[in-house]
Amino acid sequence: MTSPPGAHLPEHPDFLWDDPEPKSSYDVVVVGGGGHGLATAYYLAKVHGITNVAVLEKGWLAGGNMARNTTIIRSNYLWDESSGIYEHSLKLWEGLEEDLGYPILFDQRGVLNLAHSLQDVRDSVRRVNANRLNGIDAEWVDPAGVKEICPIVNTSPDVRYPVLGATYQPRAGIAKHDYVAWGYARAAHEMGVDLIQDCEVTGLETAGGRITAVRTSRGRIAAGKVALCAAGHSSVLAKMAGIPLPLASHPLQALVSELLEPVHPTVVMSNAVHVYVSQAHKGELVMGAGIDSYNGYGQRGSFHIIEQQMAAALELFPVFARAHLLRTWAGIVDVSPDASPIVGLTPVGGLYLNCGWGTGGFKATPGVGDCFAHTIAHDKPHPFNEPFTLERFTTGALVDEHGAAAVAH
């Protein structure tokens, strides 16, 4: 369901849920009050009837990566395993506004992934064919087709990175990230989930090989099960239970321009030029690039990344040359060795992981929330997240999506 810009805007989020004191125990404690944590709690309550649930957030709800991403939604991944969970998510996106009874401004404006070399073309056509075999809408368009879909893209052959064509997924698009989080939070709260802010987890207690409690800045909370959904800080939390995770955390920068009249009708991404650009509902250009190469937990990045990002954007969109930068920010992304997520059980009984999404977590929000809730409720993976176990890093059954994740998205 698509909402026109500005239609049925929600009330201020302060009116959507309570701010309770934590109880002494819960059946399930979800650590991380971003999109994945809130979606997990919602589907635990709605689908599985588990409502004695607390979502713990060390800051404010959706104040981490959920508030710092660039809102792109797509499912055109190469491998069957990846396209499976992302397409499951996209189908949920298509009905999410009605499901939550809350506007999320989901706009299926399509996404173009540009090709700038013959190898890009070969890889892109391969991905289109793989997508079609998995029932995902995808097509290859030539430079004239790119120009027809997005007239402001520079398709001249006399540039450093000429546009030789692009993959196009018409059902892809964007949504309003804050509204998505508020919709899930309101719906989970109405079903009895406790949303506890300003509650940092400081320790995990285990006994007999099982999780028993979490220690927090607001006291000890006993838990039958604990689900970690803390993005870049997941490795820090898992280490509290003695589980080393193969994750590297990096800052990921993005930026927005001043408000502009509608000029950019779709989402354009380019791995070679290394930038992606869309226009938000209010009118600002939303732009991102690759991650900062150093490890860290800071929410601001390096200036040279922004400089390269702007140069790349002007390569593709000369029309933006006089647009003014309004603000920049960074999130903290957790990258696994094969650029695919880790979702499932752990060696500690009752402790579950949802992490390693790198730069692709927002688009997976409904799908992984549904699958992770199933995993927690049944103590076994959902078929869509079964390929993304922690064990794959010892068995060698990797899902290598570096090609799809080479540029942040």
N, C-alpha and C positions, 0 to 999 in steps of 0.2 A: 504494500500500500504506500503510495507516494503522497506526501503533503506539500502543497505549494509553500514557498518561502513566506514566513510570517503568519501562517495560518494556525489558529488554535494554540497559541503559545501557552506553555504551562505556567502555573503560579510559581512563586518563589519556592525553592526546595525546602525551606524551613517548615513548611506546612505539610510535608509529605510523610514524615515519619517522626517517631519519638526518639529521644536520646537517653535510653535507660541505663541504669546501673547494671553491671554484669551480675548474673546469677552465679551461684557457687559451682554449678555443673550444667553441662549440656550434652545431648546425644552426639551432636556434631559441632565442632568449632572450625569455622573457615577463617584462615588467616589471610587478610588482604581484602580491603573494601573497594577494589576497583571493579571494572566491568566483569571480569571472570569470576571474582568472588561473589559479587551480587547475583550474577546469573546462576551460579552454582546453587546458592541458597534458595533462589526462586524455584528452580526446577526440583530441588530436594523436596520443597514443600508442595509444589503443585503436582508433580508427576508421581512422587514416591510417598507423599503423606508424612514426611519427616519435618516437623515444625519446631521441635525443641533444638533450635539452631542459633548460634551466635556468629555474626560476622565481625571480626576484630580488625580495626584499622588504626594504625599508629598516628595518622594525621586526621584528615577529614575524608569522608566518602568520595571516591573518584578523584582524589587530589593528586594521584601519582601519574602513571602513564596514561590512564584513561583521560585525563585532562590535558595531556601533552602529545597526543598523537595527531595524525593528519586525516583520520576518519575514512580512509579508502576501504571499500568493500569489494572483493572479487573472489573468484574460485578457480581461475584459470592456471592451476599449477600443473606441473609436468607429470609427476608420479601418481599412480593410482591411490596410494595411501593419503597423500596430501590433498589431492582433488576430492577425495571422498569426504574428509572432515570439513573442508572449506565449502564444498557444495551443500553438504548438510546444513552448514551454518547459513549460507546464502538463502536457502529455502526457508529457514526460520526467520531470517531478516525480512523476507517478503510478506510474512504475516505477523511480524512482531508488534507493529503499532496496534493492530486489532487485538492481539493476544494480551498485551499489557494494558490496553485501554488508555494509552498515553501517547502523545505525539512524539515522534523521534525524527521527523523530517528526512525519512529515507527517500533518496532521490536516485533512481536507476538511470543515470545519465551515461553509462558506459565508460570503459577504460581502454585507452590505446597504449600498447607497449611497443615502442618504436624499435626498428632495426636499422643499423647504420653501416653494416658490413655484410659481405656475402655469408660469413659464418653466422652472424645475427639472423639473417634470412633463413638459413637452414635450420637453426635452432628454433626459430619462431614457428616455422611451418610444421616442424616436428611436434611442437607443443600444441598447436591447433589441432593436429590429427589425433594426438593423445587425448585432448579435451573432448573431442567429438566422440571418440570411442567410449568415453565415460559419461556421455549424455550431457555434456556441458556446452552451453552456447559459446562458440568461438569461431572466428573467421579470420582469414588473411586479407588485408587490404593493401593495394599498391599506393604509391605516393599521391596519386590523384584522389584515391579513396580517403587517405588521411586528411587531405585538404578539404574534402567535402564534409567529413565528420567534424573537423576542427579547423576552420579557415585561418586562424591566426598562427598556426604552426608554420615555421619556415621550411618549405620543401624544396628550396632552390638547390640545384646540384653544386653550386659554387660556394660551399661552406665546408668547414673542417670535417664535420660529421653529417654527411648528406643523409636524408631520410629515404631509405630504400623501400619502405613499407612498414606495416605494423600488424600485430595481432589486435583483435578487437573483440571485447566481450560486452555485448549490449546490456546484459542484466546487471553488470557491475555498477557501482556508484559510490555515494557518500551518505552519511547520516550525521545528525547532531550528537556528538559524543556525550555531552552533559545530559541531554534529555534521555539518552539510552540508559545511563546510570541511574538517573532519578526515577525513570519508569520501572526498572528492576527493583530499586530500593523500595519504592512505594508499594509495589505488588508483594514483595517478600514481607515487608512489615505488616501488611494487611492480613497475611496468613500466619502471623505469630512469630516471625523471625526477629531476633534482637539485633539491631545494628548499633554497634558500640564503637564510637569514635574516640580519638585521643587515648588509645589503648595499645601500647607497644608490647609485642611479645619479647620477653627477655630470656626465656628458657623453655625447653620441652622436657617433660618428665616421662620416663619409661620404667616398666617393671615386667619381668618375665618375657621380654621381647615385644611388648606392646606399649603403645602410647597410653598414658593415663591422665595427663594434665598439661596445661600450658601455664607458665608463669608470665605475668604481665605487669605493666606499670600500674595497673589498677587491681592487683591481687592475683591469687592463684585461682584457676578455673579448671575443674575436673572435666574430662571429656572422654566419651566413648570412642570417638573418632576425631581426627584432626586432618584438615585439608589445607595444604599450603598453596596459596595463589598470590605470591608476592613479587612476581616478575623479577626484576634485577636483584632483589634481595633474597631470592629463594635459596641460593647456595649458602648464605649466612644462616638462615633458619634451619636448613637441613643439617648443617654441621652441628647444630645444638643437639640433634638426635644421633650424631655419630655417622652421618651419611655424607660422604664427599660427592659432590655433583660435578659433572664435566661441563661447567658453564663458565663463560667469561662475560663480565658485565662491562658495558661501555655506555658513555653518553651518546645520545642520538639527538641531533639538533633539527629544528624546523623553524619556520618564520612565517609571518603574514605581512601583507602590504597594507596600505591605506585602503579605504573603501573605494571601490570602482563600480561603474555601471556594468551590467551583465555583458561579458565579452567572451568568456571561456566556457563553452557548452559541455565539456566532458572532462575526463581525467586523462592526463598525458604523463607517461612514465618513460624513462630512457636509462638503461643500464650504462651504455657507452658514454653518454654525456653526463650521466649520473645526477639526474634531478627528476623530480616529479612535481606536477603543478595541477591544482584544481582551483575553482573559485567557490568560496563558501557561500552559504545562504544569504548572509548579510552583504556580501560583495567583495570581501578581501580575498586576495590571492593567497593560497596556502601552499607553501613550498617546502620540500624536504630533500635530503641527499643521503649519503652514506654515513655510517657511524664514525665517530672519532676513534682513531686506532688504539688509543691508550685505554687501559682498564681504569674504572673509577665509578664512584657513586654520586658525583656532583651533577647538579641539574642545570649546568651551563657548560658550554663546550668551547672549542677553539675558534678564534676569529678566521683563521685561514680556511676552515671548512665552509663558513658562510660566504667568504669571498669566492671560492671555487663554485659554490652552489649558485651564486648570482651570475657568474660568468656563464655557467651551463644553461641557466634559464634564459639568458639573453641570446645565446646561440640558437635556441629553439623558438623563442618568442621575442623578436626585436621590438614588437609593439610595447613591451613592458619597460623599455629603456629609461623612461622618465617617471616610472612609478616609485613611490617612496616606501621604504621599509618602515613598518610600524613597530613590531616587536619580534624578538627571538626567544626561544626557550629550548630546553633539552629534557628528554626522558632518560630512563636508565633501562637499557635493553639487556636481556640475558641470551647469549648466543651459545648454542650447543655445537659440537664438532661437525654435525651434518646439517646444520641450519634448520633442523626440524624440532618440534617441541618434545617435551617429556611429560607424558600424562598417564598416570596409573598408580599401581601399588609400589610400596617400598619394602626393604627388608624388615622394617619395624611394623608389626601388626597394627592396623588401625590408623596408620599414617599414610597419606596420599599426596602425590605431587602433581602440580600443573604448572609447568615452567618451560623455559627454553624457547619461547615464541619469537625471540629476537625482535624483528621489526614488524611482524605480522599479526600481533595479538588482537588488535581491535576487530578486524574482520571476522575473527573466529569466535567472538564473544558469545552469541547464542548457541552455536554448535558445541563448543567445548563446555559451556555451562551445562548443557543437556547431557553430554557424554560423561562429564566428570561426576555429575550428580548420580548417574547410573552406576558408575564405578564405585562410588562411595556407598551407595545404598545396597548394592549386591556383592561388594567386595570382589569384583572381577571387572575387567575392562569392558566397555561398550565396544562393539565391533569396529566403530570408526576410530577409536583411540587405541585399539589393541596393537597396531604396529609401532606405537610411540612409547614403548616401555623403556624403563631405565636399563633393562638387561641387554638391549640391542647393542650397547657399546662394548659388551663383552662377547656377544655372539657374532657380531659383525653384520647383523641385519639392518644396516643403516638406510635411512631415507634421505638421500643427498639432494637437498633443494637449494644448493648454493646458487645455481643459475637463476632460480626464481627470486632468491633473496639477495642478489648481488647489490641491488639498490633498495634502500629502505622503502617500506610500503605499508 
